[in-house]
Amino acid sequence: MTTVVGVVVFPGSNCEQDVVGALGEVGIEGRLVWHKDNSLGNIDAVVLPGGFAHGDYLRTGAMARFSPIMTAVTKFAHQGGPVVGICNGFQILTEAQLLPGALHKNKGLKFLCQPSSLQVKSNNSVLTRHLAVGTELQVPINHFEGNYLCSPQTLCDLQATDSIVLTYTDNPNGSTADIAGISNANGNVVGLMPHPERAAHALLGSTDGARLLKGLNSDG
Amino acid sequence: MNKDASQDLVQYCIHVEVALRDGIADPEGQTIQQALLSLGFVEVTEVRVAKNLRLTIQAANAASALQQVEAMCERLLTNPVIEEAFIQVVDSRGEQ
């Protein structure tokens, strides 16, 4: 059976088609789900894609958290279902308290749209489960609010539960502990600022994003 | 007979300042400070940027208005990881 991933579309999302295309590259069917829907349907995993959900008004992810579909996403996550938030999706997951911390404006106040070098810090996550710790990946970033902040206690908790999934090798945005992506303790909810869907085809200069997305394939 | 509850409500204007918590870096404020310094305003030692929301709400009294706005701050208006709110009732109209 082909793995089916629900890709949630909020008003202002703009990476959903890229995510569906990239999932196709790794043999996964991406299915768009409208934010006003109350049900995810019969899916194996969820991706909250990048963009500017609800215009990023008030704060990034602040309004999206209250979209009707988020009740189903939260329930799915609590039941152990794989949920991945990319960029704006990561911001939404922190606002929804499915992941700790917050994404603050980049240090230096620059919008960053560039390749980034990442290191896999944990393979206890749905995205990195096929990758060895220490693996280096090239995946682009594209954000203004990607500076991961959390309390010292939260950082200790993340470290203790092996929940720091990806770090930048050259911290471009001021993130605490070079964090580019984290998971919950169970590893089924992952948020990351880099865009794996933009590194899923050789034509785009890197296929490392596909190596991450392959983790969502429930067949292996 | 039920009395129309809306008859007893008063309109309050409330200012909510949503500011970054102390210790959270404010790159926007730092950039503005640098701009001021480059213009010769060398006396500026720090700039912090905050959002000001102006709410008009109906409530039975000022205490109730404040309580409602505190709930709004907790639920939506602030992210407690990095922000805090300063609430001020600046005006009330419709009092008898």
Contacts between the chains, C-beta under 8 A, distances in Angstrom:
chain1	res1	chain2	res2	distance
A	58	B	76	7.2
A	58	B	77	7.1
A	59	B	79	5.7
A	59	B	83	8.0
A	62	B	76	6.3
A	62	B	79	7.2
A	63	B	76	7.9
A	66	B	76	7.4
A	94	B	81	7.6
A	95	B	79	6.9
A	100	B	81	7.9
A	101	B	81	6.1
A	102	B	79	5.4
A	102	B	81	4.0
A	102	B	82	4.9
A	104	B	24	6.9
A	104	B	25	7.6
A	104	B	82	5.8
A	105	B	27	5.0
A	105	B	28	6.4
A	106	B	27	6.8
A	107	B	25	6.9
A	107	B	27	5.9
A	108	B	27	6.4
A	109	B	27	4.1
A	109	B	28	6.0
A	109	B	30	7.6
A	109	B	31	5.0
A	149	B	24	6.8
A	149	B	81	6.7
A	149	B	82	5.9
A	150	B	81	6.9
A	151	B	81	7.4
A	174	B	25	7.2
A	174	B	27	7.9
